[in-house]
Amino acid sequence: MKKISLSQFVLQTIAVVVAFVAWWLLYRNLSGLAAWLTYSAAGLSRASHLSTAVEFFIYESPKVLMLLVLVVFGVGVVRTFFTPERTRRLLAGRRESVGNVLAALLGIVTPFCSCSAVPLFIGFVTAGVPLGVTFSFLVSAPMVNEVALVLLFGMFGWKVAALYLGTGLAVAIVAGYALGRLKMERYVESWVYESNGNTAASEGVVEVALSWSERVQAGVAAVREIVGRVWLYVLLGIAVGAGIHGYVPENFMVSIMGRDAWWSVPLAVLMGVPMYANAAGIIPVVQALLGKGAALGTVLAFMMAVIALSLPEAIILRQVLKPRLIATFFGVVAGGILLVGYLFNFVL
């Protein structure tokens, strides 16, 4: 760990505070800026579909990207306290039920993506983490996405964000517990249980305490890596949302994604599975669907299916799981998502 002087610490803290104040001032004025660019600078008519779509895109693009930068920076700092090795040690030896809850909670803050599913799965299994607990983590990590959580809070308020957090955790906990009760260890590829290389290697790792400066640098590095990788997909998602917002008739969305159509929730889940996308890119689409009259439960089911039930992840997990276990895993998670959709369509 590098030591820094008090003056360096103060300067870095001031820089972070100044950056946040500038971010906040710009964020508060985005709506007026978007309206001025659309109607005054571009001269578009307020009554046209095009102007509605253009204003949506001009407003949401910087808004979502700014929220994304702030969230990724914060999560990048938080994740310096929760490495995959530390997560594995926390879950090792935990009995089911308690382990399912802890795994679901840790899944929110631990670095995870589809490409890391296999090494994490192997590391957990070889460390003695029960299969059901491992699945609670694998469901929670992509589904309860911290980026989606904060973007939902920024766009729809704390109630929708809390619904997403609570239902996502519930699906992860219950799905993991159910899979653990089914005793499907025999459907894990045999070579996984024979592998102890990851465990041995990680046991020799000595975690070094990081300074505040190094944690801030980790946050900046996370912004460069993640935002640099997903910004184009975010803009594409906003463009789709703008098209829906400006051109799709409200009655059309109500007819296929409204609460009165019983088949809307399973249809939304089926539509979401092949649409592999990151959380930041799908949120603007969610906003546009809700604005056009789609039911909240149906839209939440669609978003969860897009984030948590991706075909690329199934292909990657095939390296360590047999087809029957993959199908059961997807079926249990999809069932939980369907329940979430129907529940909120019924209650709200």
C-alpha positions as CSV (number, residue, x, y, z in Angstrom):
1,M,0.0,0.0,0.0
2,K,1.4,3.4,-1.0
3,K,1.4,6.0,1.6
4,I,0.2,9.5,0.7
5,S,0.7,12.8,2.5
6,L,-2.1,14.7,4.2
7,S,-1.9,17.4,1.6
8,Q,-2.4,14.8,-1.2
9,F,-5.4,13.3,0.6
10,V,-7.0,16.8,1.0
11,L,-6.4,17.7,-2.6
12,Q,-7.9,14.4,-3.8
13,T,-10.9,14.8,-1.5
14,I,-11.5,18.4,-2.8
15,A,-11.2,17.2,-6.4
16,V,-13.9,14.5,-5.8
17,V,-16.2,17.0,-4.1
18,V,-15.8,19.6,-6.9
19,A,-16.4,17.0,-9.5
20,F,-19.6,15.9,-7.8
21,V,-20.9,19.5,-7.4
22,A,-20.3,20.1,-11.1
23,W,-22.0,16.8,-11.9
24,W,-25.1,17.8,-9.8
25,L,-25.4,21.3,-11.3
26,L,-25.3,19.9,-14.9
27,Y,-27.7,17.0,-14.0
28,R,-30.3,19.4,-12.6
29,N,-30.4,21.5,-15.8
30,L,-30.6,18.7,-18.4
31,S,-34.4,19.0,-18.9
32,G,-34.3,22.6,-19.8
33,L,-31.2,22.1,-22.0
34,A,-32.9,19.3,-23.9
35,A,-36.0,21.3,-24.5
36,W,-34.0,24.3,-25.7
37,L,-31.9,22.2,-28.1
38,T,-35.1,20.5,-29.5
39,Y,-37.5,23.3,-30.0
40,S,-35.3,26.5,-30.1
41,A,-32.0,25.4,-31.6
42,A,-33.4,22.7,-33.9
43,G,-36.7,24.4,-34.5
44,L,-38.9,21.3,-34.2
45,S,-42.6,21.5,-33.7
46,R,-43.8,20.5,-30.2
47,A,-46.7,18.6,-31.7
48,S,-44.7,16.2,-33.9
49,H,-43.7,12.6,-33.1
50,L,-40.1,13.4,-34.2
51,S,-39.7,16.2,-31.7
52,T,-41.0,14.0,-28.9
53,A,-38.5,11.3,-29.8
54,V,-35.6,13.8,-30.3
55,E,-36.2,15.5,-26.9
56,F,-36.4,12.1,-25.2
57,F,-33.0,11.1,-26.7
58,I,-31.3,14.5,-26.0
59,Y,-32.5,14.4,-22.4
60,E,-32.0,10.8,-21.6
61,S,-28.5,10.3,-23.2
62,P,-26.5,12.6,-20.9
63,K,-28.8,11.7,-18.0
64,V,-28.2,8.0,-18.2
65,L,-24.5,8.3,-19.0
66,M,-24.0,10.7,-16.0
67,L,-25.9,8.4,-13.7
68,L,-23.8,5.5,-15.0
69,V,-20.5,7.3,-14.4
70,L,-21.5,8.2,-10.8
71,V,-22.8,4.7,-10.0
72,V,-19.9,2.8,-11.6
73,F,-17.4,5.1,-9.8
74,G,-19.1,4.5,-6.4
75,V,-19.5,0.7,-7.0
76,G,-15.8,0.6,-8.1
77,V,-14.8,2.0,-4.8
78,V,-17.2,-0.3,-2.8
79,R,-15.9,-3.4,-4.7
80,T,-12.4,-2.9,-3.4
81,F,-13.8,-4.2,-0.1
82,F,-15.5,-7.2,-1.7
83,T,-13.1,-9.3,-3.8
84,P,-14.3,-12.6,-5.3
85,E,-11.8,-14.4,-3.0
86,R,-13.2,-12.7,0.1
87,T,-16.8,-13.6,-1.1
88,R,-15.8,-17.2,-1.5
89,R,-14.4,-17.4,2.0
90,L,-17.5,-15.7,3.5
91,L,-19.8,-18.3,1.8
92,A,-17.6,-21.4,2.4
93,G,-19.2,-23.6,5.1
94,R,-22.4,-21.7,5.3
95,R,-25.5,-23.8,5.7
96,E,-28.4,-23.3,3.3
97,S,-31.1,-20.7,4.0
98,V,-28.6,-18.4,5.8
99,G,-26.1,-19.0,3.0
100,N,-28.7,-18.2,0.4
101,V,-29.5,-14.9,1.9
102,L,-25.9,-14.0,2.4
103,A,-25.0,-15.1,-1.1
104,A,-27.8,-13.0,-2.7
105,L,-26.7,-9.9,-0.7
106,L,-23.0,-10.4,-1.7
107,G,-24.0,-10.9,-5.3
108,I,-25.0,-7.2,-5.5
109,V,-21.6,-5.8,-4.7
110,T,-19.2,-8.5,-6.0
111,P,-17.6,-8.0,-9.4
112,F,-19.4,-10.4,-11.8
113,C,-20.2,-10.8,-15.4
114,S,-21.2,-13.7,-17.7
115,C,-17.6,-14.4,-18.6
116,S,-16.6,-14.9,-15.0
117,A,-19.5,-17.3,-14.2
118,V,-17.4,-20.5,-14.7
119,P,-14.3,-19.6,-12.6
120,L,-16.6,-18.3,-9.8
121,F,-18.7,-21.4,-9.9
122,I,-15.6,-23.7,-9.7
123,G,-14.1,-21.6,-6.9
124,F,-17.3,-21.8,-4.9
125,V,-17.9,-25.5,-5.4
126,T,-14.3,-26.5,-4.6
127,A,-14.4,-24.3,-1.5
128,G,-17.4,-26.3,-0.2
129,V,-20.1,-23.8,-0.8
130,P,-23.4,-25.7,-1.3
131,L,-24.8,-25.8,-4.8
132,G,-28.0,-23.9,-3.9
133,V,-26.0,-21.1,-2.2
134,T,-23.8,-20.8,-5.2
135,F,-26.9,-20.4,-7.4
136,S,-28.3,-17.7,-5.2
137,F,-25.1,-15.8,-5.9
138,L,-25.2,-16.5,-9.6
139,V,-28.8,-15.3,-9.9
140,S,-28.4,-12.2,-7.7
141,A,-25.1,-10.9,-9.2
142,P,-26.5,-10.2,-12.7
143,M,-30.2,-9.7,-11.7
144,V,-29.9,-7.3,-8.8
145,N,-27.6,-5.0,-10.8
146,E,-26.3,-2.0,-8.9
147,V,-26.3,0.1,-12.1
148,A,-30.0,-0.7,-12.8
149,L,-30.9,-0.1,-9.2
150,V,-29.5,3.5,-9.1
151,L,-30.8,4.3,-12.6
152,L,-34.2,3.2,-11.6
153,F,-34.0,5.3,-8.5
154,G,-32.9,8.3,-10.5
155,M,-35.7,7.9,-13.1
156,F,-38.6,6.5,-11.2
157,G,-38.0,7.1,-7.5
158,W,-37.2,5.0,-4.5
159,K,-40.4,2.9,-4.6
160,V,-39.7,1.4,-8.0
161,A,-36.0,0.9,-7.1
162,A,-37.0,-0.8,-3.8
163,L,-39.4,-3.1,-5.6
164,Y,-36.7,-4.1,-8.0
165,L,-34.2,-4.7,-5.2
166,G,-36.6,-6.6,-3.0
167,T,-38.1,-8.8,-5.7
168,G,-34.7,-9.5,-7.3
169,L,-33.2,-10.6,-3.9
170,A,-36.3,-12.7,-3.3
171,V,-36.0,-14.5,-6.6
172,A,-32.3,-15.2,-6.0
173,I,-32.8,-16.5,-2.5
174,V,-35.8,-18.7,-3.3
175,A,-34.4,-20.0,-6.6
176,G,-31.1,-20.9,-4.9
177,Y,-32.9,-22.6,-2.0
178,A,-35.2,-24.5,-4.4
179,L,-32.3,-25.7,-6.5
180,G,-30.5,-26.8,-3.3
181,R,-33.5,-28.8,-2.2
182,L,-33.6,-30.6,-5.5
183,K,-30.1,-32.2,-4.8
184,M,-28.9,-31.9,-8.4
185,E,-25.1,-32.1,-7.6
186,R,-24.9,-35.1,-10.0
187,Y,-25.7,-32.8,-12.9
188,V,-22.5,-30.8,-12.3
189,E,-19.7,-31.9,-14.6
190,S,-17.6,-34.4,-12.6
191,W,-14.3,-32.6,-13.4
192,V,-15.5,-29.6,-11.4
193,Y,-15.4,-31.5,-8.1
194,E,-12.0,-32.9,-9.0
195,S,-10.5,-29.5,-9.5
196,N,-8.9,-27.8,-6.6
197,G,-6.5,-25.5,-8.5
198,N,-8.5,-22.4,-8.0
199,T,-9.0,-23.0,-4.3
200,A,-5.3,-23.7,-3.7
201,A,-4.3,-20.7,-5.7
202,S,-6.6,-18.4,-3.9
203,E,-5.5,-19.6,-0.5
204,G,-2.1,-18.3,-1.1
205,V,-3.3,-14.9,-2.0
206,V,-2.6,-12.2,0.6
207,E,-5.1,-9.3,0.3
208,V,-3.4,-6.0,0.7
209,A,-5.2,-3.1,2.5
210,L,-5.8,-0.2,0.1
211,S,-5.5,3.5,0.8
212,W,-8.3,5.9,0.1
213,S,-6.3,7.2,-3.0
214,E,-6.1,3.6,-4.4
215,R,-9.8,3.0,-3.8
216,V,-10.6,6.3,-5.7
217,Q,-8.2,5.1,-8.5
218,A,-10.1,1.8,-8.6
219,G,-13.4,3.8,-9.0
220,V,-11.9,5.8,-11.9
221,A,-10.5,2.7,-13.5
222,A,-14.0,1.1,-13.3
223,V,-15.5,4.1,-15.0
224,R,-13.0,3.9,-17.8
225,E,-13.5,0.1,-18.3
226,I,-17.2,-0.3,-17.9
227,V,-18.5,3.0,-19.3
228,G,-16.0,2.7,-22.1
229,R,-17.4,-0.7,-22.9
230,V,-21.1,-0.1,-22.7
231,W,-21.7,3.6,-23.7
232,L,-22.6,2.6,-27.3
233,Y,-25.2,0.0,-26.1
234,V,-26.6,2.6,-23.7
235,L,-27.1,5.1,-26.6
236,L,-28.7,2.3,-28.7
237,G,-31.1,1.5,-25.9
238,I,-32.0,5.1,-25.5
239,A,-32.6,5.4,-29.3
240,V,-35.0,2.4,-29.0
241,G,-36.7,4.0,-26.1
242,A,-36.9,7.3,-28.0
243,G,-38.6,5.5,-30.9
244,I,-41.1,3.9,-28.6
245,H,-41.7,7.1,-26.7
246,G,-42.3,9.2,-29.9
247,Y,-44.0,6.8,-32.3
248,V,-45.6,3.8,-30.6
249,P,-49.3,4.5,-29.8
250,E,-50.1,4.2,-26.1
251,N,-53.1,1.9,-26.7
252,F,-50.8,-0.6,-28.6
253,M,-48.5,-1.1,-25.6
254,V,-51.4,-1.3,-23.2
255,S,-52.9,-4.1,-25.3
256,I,-49.8,-6.3,-25.3
257,M,-48.1,-5.3,-22.0
258,G,-51.0,-4.1,-19.9
259,R,-52.2,-5.8,-16.7
260,D,-55.4,-7.0,-18.3
261,A,-53.6,-9.3,-20.8
262,W,-52.8,-12.5,-18.8
263,W,-50.3,-13.6,-21.3
264,S,-48.3,-10.3,-21.2
265,V,-45.9,-11.5,-18.4
266,P,-44.8,-14.8,-20.0
267,L,-44.5,-13.0,-23.3
268,A,-42.3,-10.4,-21.8
269,V,-40.1,-13.0,-20.3
270,L,-39.8,-14.9,-23.5
271,M,-39.0,-11.7,-25.3
272,G,-36.3,-10.8,-22.8
273,V,-34.3,-14.1,-22.8
274,P,-32.7,-13.7,-26.3
275,M,-32.3,-9.9,-25.8
276,Y,-28.9,-10.0,-24.1
277,A,-28.2,-6.5,-23.0
278,N,-26.6,-4.6,-20.1
279,A,-28.7,-3.0,-17.4
280,A,-27.8,0.5,-18.4
281,G,-29.0,-0.1,-22.0
282,I,-32.3,-1.6,-21.0
283,I,-33.5,1.0,-18.5
284,P,-34.4,3.7,-21.1
285,V,-36.5,1.0,-22.9
286,V,-38.2,0.3,-19.6
287,Q,-38.9,4.0,-19.1
288,A,-40.4,4.3,-22.5
289,L,-42.6,1.2,-22.1
290,L,-44.0,2.5,-18.8
291,G,-44.6,5.9,-20.3
292,K,-46.7,4.2,-23.0
293,G,-49.0,2.4,-20.5
294,A,-47.2,-0.9,-20.0
295,A,-47.9,-2.5,-16.6
296,L,-45.1,-2.2,-14.0
297,G,-45.0,-6.0,-13.2
298,T,-44.8,-6.9,-16.9
299,V,-42.0,-4.4,-17.5
300,L,-40.1,-5.6,-14.4
301,A,-40.4,-9.2,-15.6
302,F,-39.1,-8.2,-19.0
303,M,-36.1,-6.3,-17.5
304,M,-35.2,-9.2,-15.1
305,A,-35.4,-11.7,-18.0
306,V,-33.1,-9.6,-20.1
307,I,-30.5,-9.2,-17.3
308,A,-30.7,-12.6,-15.6
309,L,-31.6,-15.1,-18.2
310,S,-29.2,-14.5,-21.1
311,L,-28.4,-17.2,-23.6
312,P,-24.7,-16.3,-23.6
313,E,-24.5,-17.1,-19.9
314,A,-26.3,-20.4,-20.5
315,I,-23.7,-21.3,-23.1
316,I,-20.8,-20.4,-20.8
317,L,-22.3,-22.3,-17.9
318,R,-22.5,-25.4,-20.1
319,Q,-18.8,-25.9,-19.4
320,V,-19.5,-26.8,-15.8
321,L,-23.2,-27.8,-15.8
322,K,-25.1,-30.6,-17.6
323,P,-28.1,-29.5,-19.7
324,R,-30.7,-30.7,-17.3
325,L,-29.3,-28.5,-14.5
326,I,-29.1,-25.5,-16.8
327,A,-32.7,-26.1,-17.9
328,T,-33.8,-26.4,-14.2
329,F,-31.8,-23.3,-13.3
330,F,-33.4,-21.2,-16.0
331,G,-36.9,-22.7,-15.3
332,V,-36.7,-21.9,-11.6
333,V,-35.5,-18.4,-12.2
334,A,-38.0,-17.8,-14.9
335,G,-40.8,-19.1,-12.6
336,G,-39.7,-16.6,-9.9
337,I,-39.7,-13.7,-12.5
338,L,-43.2,-14.7,-13.6
339,L,-44.4,-14.6,-10.1
340,V,-42.9,-11.1,-9.6
341,G,-44.6,-9.9,-12.8
342,Y,-48.0,-11.2,-11.9
343,L,-47.7,-10.1,-8.2
344,F,-47.0,-6.5,-9.1
345,N,-49.6,-6.4,-11.9
346,F,-52.2,-7.6,-9.3
347,V,-51.1,-5.3,-6.4
348,L,-50.3,-2.1,-8.2
